[in-house]
Amino acid sequence: MKRVRKSTEPPTLTRFRVARPNATWAEMRGDAHFGGMAAYDAVRDVACYDQGSICAYCETELDHANPLRIRVEHFHSKGGSQVSTTNWTLLWPNMLAVCLGGGNTAMGAPFFAPPLPENLSCDAHKAHLEHIGKLNIPCAGEVLNPLDVPAYPSLFKYVHSLGALEPDPLGCAATVIAGNACASTAELVKNTIEVFNLNCPRLCDERQRISRAIEGNKKAARDEGLSPGAGLARIAQRKFTRRFPPFFTTIRACLGRAGEEYLQGVQYDG
C-alpha cells in the first residue's frame, strides 16, 4: 500500500451532495435529476487518475478502459453513515478506486484465484470481515488509510521467499500515524495487511513474479559490466517510468536504497 494524494473534489459530486446531502450511494448512482450518475463517473475517473490506475490497497492495475472492473471503495464503510451524523457515503476524501478484490471469476490471476474467501483482498475482504463481525464499523484507527501513508519512509518490507509484505521495523519505528488505535505503527501496518488480506496467495504469487523479473534485470546489468549501483539506478529509472507501476511498494522494496534515491530524485510525494 502506497500513499494516495487526492486532487480537488469533482464539481459534479459537490453539486450532487449539496442537492441531496442524505442520499445513499445507490441513490446517487441511479440519479438522473441532480447529476448523480455523472458524479459517480467523475469520482471513479478522478480517483483512478490520482492513484495512477492502481488499486489503493493491493496495487494491482485498474482497467480504466473497463469501468466494470473498477470499484469505488469507501474507507469508512457506507454502513457507518447509519450510526453517524456524517454521511460518509458522499465525502470525497472517503472515496478510493480499488480492484474487485479477487471476486471476479471471469478474470485470471492476479485478479482472481480460488478458493474464496481465502483469496479475497482489499475492500472485498474488508467487507467480508465486517459481515462476519470480525471488523468494527468504522475501522479508522485499526487499519491504515492510504491517505495517511507517508511517502517516506516506507512502512512495508518485502519477504522474497514468501512474496509477502510485512511491517518494516525501521520505517514503522520512525513514523507516528495520527489516530492510530493500535499499540504501535508496526501493529497498525500488520492489521492493515491482514484486514485487506494483502498476503493472499494470488497476490504473493504476483509479487514473486515481479521480484524474479527484477532479479533478472540485475543479472542482465551485471552481464553488461555495470556496477551494482549503476545497475540498480538503471532498473529504478525503467521501473518508475510509469508514475505508479502496479505493485509499486514491492518494486520499491526490491530496489532498496537505489529505489529510495530515485524516488527522492524525482520528488515522489505519493
C-alpha positions as MATLAB code, in Angstrom:
seq = 'MKRVRKSTEPPTLTRFRVARPNATWAEMRGDAHFGGMAAYDAVRDVACYDQGSICAYCETELDHANPLRIRVEHFHSKGGSQVSTTNWTLLWPNMLAVCLGGGNTAMGAPFFAPPLPENLSCDAHKAHLEHIGKLNIPCAGEVLNPLDVPAYPSLFKYVHSLGALEPDPLGCAATVIAGNACASTAELVKNTIEVFNLNCPRLCDERQRISRAIEGNKKAARDEGLSPGAGLARIAQRKFTRRFPPFFTTIRACLGRAGEEYLQGVQYDG';
ca = [
       0.000    0.000    0.000;
       1.345    3.405   -1.001;
       0.349    6.944   -0.186;
      -2.671    8.326   -2.047;
      -2.889   12.057   -2.670;
      -6.351   13.156   -3.740;
      -6.944   16.010   -6.116;
      -9.789   18.506   -5.863;
     -13.252   17.053   -5.437;
     -15.114   16.670   -8.769;
     -17.604   19.562   -9.132;
     -20.357   17.114  -10.116;
     -20.012   15.382   -6.730;
     -20.111   18.715   -4.901;
     -23.291   19.738   -6.703;
     -24.984   16.423   -6.027;
     -24.079   16.445   -2.330;
     -25.438   19.988   -1.926;
     -28.691   18.960   -3.634;
     -29.022   15.546   -1.925;
     -26.932   15.616    1.280;
     -28.537   12.477    2.729;
     -28.534   10.354   -0.411;
     -27.282    6.789   -0.377;
     -24.666    5.503   -2.807;
     -27.297    3.611   -4.791;
     -29.436    6.740   -4.999;
     -26.503    8.761   -6.335;
     -25.542    6.160   -8.926;
     -29.125    5.973  -10.204;
     -29.879    9.684  -10.052;
     -30.775   11.413  -13.326;
     -32.048   14.709  -11.915;
     -29.180   16.145   -9.864;
     -26.198   14.788  -11.801;
     -25.659   11.727   -9.623;
     -24.697    9.411  -12.463;
     -22.206   11.938  -13.817;
     -20.841   12.418  -10.295;
     -20.210    8.681   -9.952;
     -18.341    8.544  -13.267;
     -16.239   11.557  -12.254;
     -15.432   10.083   -8.828;
     -14.242    6.832  -10.398;
     -12.200    8.549  -13.109;
     -10.523   11.143  -10.876;
      -9.738    8.599   -8.152;
      -8.215    6.338  -10.794;
      -6.072    9.190  -12.117;
      -4.931   10.210   -8.628;
      -3.759    6.644   -7.973;
      -2.043    6.165  -11.322;
      -4.625    3.475  -12.180;
      -3.542    1.057   -9.457;
      -5.688   -0.266   -6.611;
      -5.447    1.821   -3.448;
      -4.820   -1.309   -1.372;
      -3.128   -4.164   -3.261;
      -1.698   -2.030   -6.120;
      -2.859   -4.295   -8.938;
      -3.552   -2.464  -12.192;
      -7.011   -0.989  -12.679;
      -8.531   -1.446  -16.119;
      -9.516    2.154  -16.769;
     -10.940    1.217  -20.162;
     -13.413   -1.121  -18.452;
     -15.273    0.682  -15.639;
     -16.978   -2.582  -14.619;
     -13.593   -3.777  -13.368;
     -13.100   -0.793  -11.053;
     -14.908   -0.251   -7.785;
     -15.236    2.924   -5.717;
     -14.398    1.986   -2.128;
     -15.431    3.917    0.959;
     -12.640    3.613    3.523;
     -15.166    4.487    6.215;
     -17.794    1.945    5.166;
     -21.080    3.293    3.857;
     -22.875    1.376    6.597;
     -21.204    3.638    9.137;
     -23.402    6.507    7.980;
     -26.380    4.758    9.567;
     -24.937    5.314   13.045;
     -23.381    8.721   12.441;
     -24.471   12.281   11.789;
     -21.940   12.342    8.930;
     -22.947   10.939    5.554;
     -19.607    9.271    4.787;
     -21.082    7.968    1.548;
     -20.749   11.328   -0.211;
     -17.450   12.585    1.230;
     -14.718   12.810   -1.408;
     -11.774   12.092    0.959;
     -13.521    8.811    1.854;
     -13.516    7.513   -1.730;
     -10.799    5.348   -3.283;
     -10.502    3.432   -6.533;
      -9.964   -0.283   -5.957;
      -9.885   -3.571   -7.829;
     -12.651   -6.148   -7.494;
     -10.788   -7.805   -4.655;
     -10.360  -11.184   -6.298;
     -14.078  -11.837   -6.599;
     -14.475  -11.679  -10.382;
     -14.366  -15.268  -11.612;
     -14.182  -14.076  -15.235;
     -10.650  -12.765  -14.720;
      -7.384  -14.615  -14.235;
      -4.511  -14.078  -11.821;
      -3.612  -11.770  -10.192;
      -7.244  -10.594  -10.240;
      -8.895  -13.886   -9.292;
      -7.859  -17.278   -7.945;
      -9.786  -19.915   -5.992;
     -10.622  -20.640   -3.257;
     -12.722  -17.848   -1.798;
     -12.792  -16.139    0.675;
      -9.110  -17.034    1.222;
      -8.155  -15.219   -1.976;
     -10.354  -12.188   -1.463;
      -8.453   -8.963   -0.848;
      -8.860   -5.223   -0.482;
     -12.373   -3.915    0.161;
     -13.891   -7.321   -0.647;
     -12.023   -8.948    2.237;
     -12.658   -5.960    4.493;
     -16.402   -6.259    3.767;
     -16.223   -9.999    4.476;
     -14.706   -9.326    7.910;
     -17.345   -6.673    8.621;
     -20.100   -9.076    7.584;
     -18.945  -11.842    9.945;
     -18.394   -9.390   12.792;
     -14.587   -9.523   12.891;
     -14.022   -5.861   11.971;
     -15.547   -2.785   13.525;
     -17.523   -0.248   11.507;
     -15.894    2.235   11.248;
     -12.403    0.733   11.274;
     -10.487    4.032   11.299;
      -7.515    3.729   13.624;
      -7.457   -0.063   13.287;
      -6.076   -0.082    9.734;
      -4.065    2.350    7.641;
      -5.913    4.771    5.423;
      -3.922    5.174    2.176;
      -4.283    8.933    2.595;
      -2.260    8.676    5.821;
       0.583    6.514    4.497;
       3.780    8.616    4.464;
       5.779    8.964    1.278;
       8.938    8.310    3.362;
       9.957    6.090    4.955;
       8.232    3.023    3.572;
       6.231    1.202    6.231;
       6.369   -2.110    4.361;
       9.148   -4.572    3.656;
       9.069   -7.406    1.133;
       9.861  -11.026    2.029;
      11.293  -12.523   -1.170;
      10.900  -16.168   -0.161;
       7.175  -15.720    0.508;
       6.181  -12.911   -1.831;
       4.694  -11.306    1.267;
       4.562   -7.851    2.782;
       5.450   -7.265    6.423;
       5.790   -4.149    8.588;
       9.211   -2.578    8.103;
      10.651   -2.252   11.624;
      12.771    0.829   10.935;
      10.142    2.654    8.899;
       7.419    1.921   11.431;
       9.587    2.920   14.396;
      10.271    6.288   12.764;
       6.627    7.027   11.936;
       3.693    8.224   14.005;
       0.243    7.881   12.405;
      -2.401   10.275   13.706;
      -5.427    8.485   15.137;
      -3.644    5.145   15.476;
      -5.663    2.983   17.887;
      -3.069    0.184   17.885;
      -0.153   -0.251   20.272;
       2.370    0.819   17.614;
       2.712    1.780   13.977;
       4.043   -1.721   13.259;
       0.890   -3.246   14.758;
      -1.253   -0.909   12.669;
       0.567   -1.979    9.497;
       0.241   -5.658   10.464;
      -3.512   -5.232   10.986;
      -3.778   -3.455    7.644;
      -2.109   -6.335    5.815;
      -4.453   -8.803    7.499;
      -7.698   -6.849    7.062;
      -7.111   -6.252    3.358;
      -5.610   -9.766    3.015;
      -2.642   -8.367    1.116;
      -0.745  -11.626    1.571;
      -3.363  -13.866    0.000;
      -1.756  -16.498   -2.274;
      -2.632  -14.852   -5.603;
      -1.049  -11.532   -4.573;
       2.052  -13.221   -3.156;
       2.444  -15.170   -6.402;
       2.319  -11.957   -8.421;
       4.846  -10.232   -6.177;
       7.233  -13.144   -6.615;
       6.838  -12.909  -10.387;
       7.766   -9.221  -10.196;
      10.704   -9.765   -7.855;
      12.069  -12.564  -10.073;
      11.901  -10.204  -13.047;
      13.869   -7.602  -11.100;
      16.483  -10.210  -10.196;
      16.728  -10.990  -13.908;
      17.237   -7.293  -14.615;
      20.049   -7.197  -12.040;
      21.791  -10.151  -13.684;
      21.479   -8.543  -17.104;
      23.066   -5.356  -15.728;
      25.954   -7.358  -14.237;
      26.452   -9.185  -17.526;
      26.767   -5.788  -19.239;
      29.533   -4.866  -16.830;
      27.575   -2.284  -14.849;
      28.429   -1.780  -11.201;
      25.717   -2.797   -8.715;
      24.881    0.836   -8.025;
      24.656    1.784  -11.701;
      22.637   -1.313  -12.499;
      20.100   -0.672   -9.768;
      19.829    3.000  -10.721;
      19.012    1.999  -14.307;
      16.415   -0.536  -13.159;
      14.796    2.060  -10.905;
      14.566    4.537  -13.764;
      12.956    1.948  -16.015;
      10.562    0.575  -13.409;
       9.346    4.000  -12.371;
       8.966    5.404  -15.886;
       5.256    4.997  -15.280;
       4.209    7.259  -12.420;
       2.912    4.413  -10.255;
       3.598    0.958  -11.707;
       1.479   -1.941  -10.428;
       2.856   -3.353   -7.152;
       4.724   -0.100   -6.585;
       5.573   -0.974   -2.968;
       7.050   -4.355   -3.960;
       9.242   -2.787   -6.647;
      10.340   -0.083   -4.225;
      11.317   -2.662   -1.605;
      13.178   -4.852   -4.117;
      15.282   -1.892   -5.265;
      16.222   -0.842   -1.731;
      18.394    2.258   -1.448;
      18.511    2.732   -5.223;
      14.724    2.881   -5.308;
      14.595    5.404   -2.483;
      17.247    7.589   -4.093;
      15.440    7.557   -7.419;
      12.073    8.425   -5.845;
      13.629   11.276   -3.891;
      15.325   12.484   -7.050;
      12.013   12.723   -8.907;
      10.407   14.279   -5.787;
       7.931   11.451   -5.253;
       5.344   12.544   -2.709;
       2.587    9.994   -3.202;
];
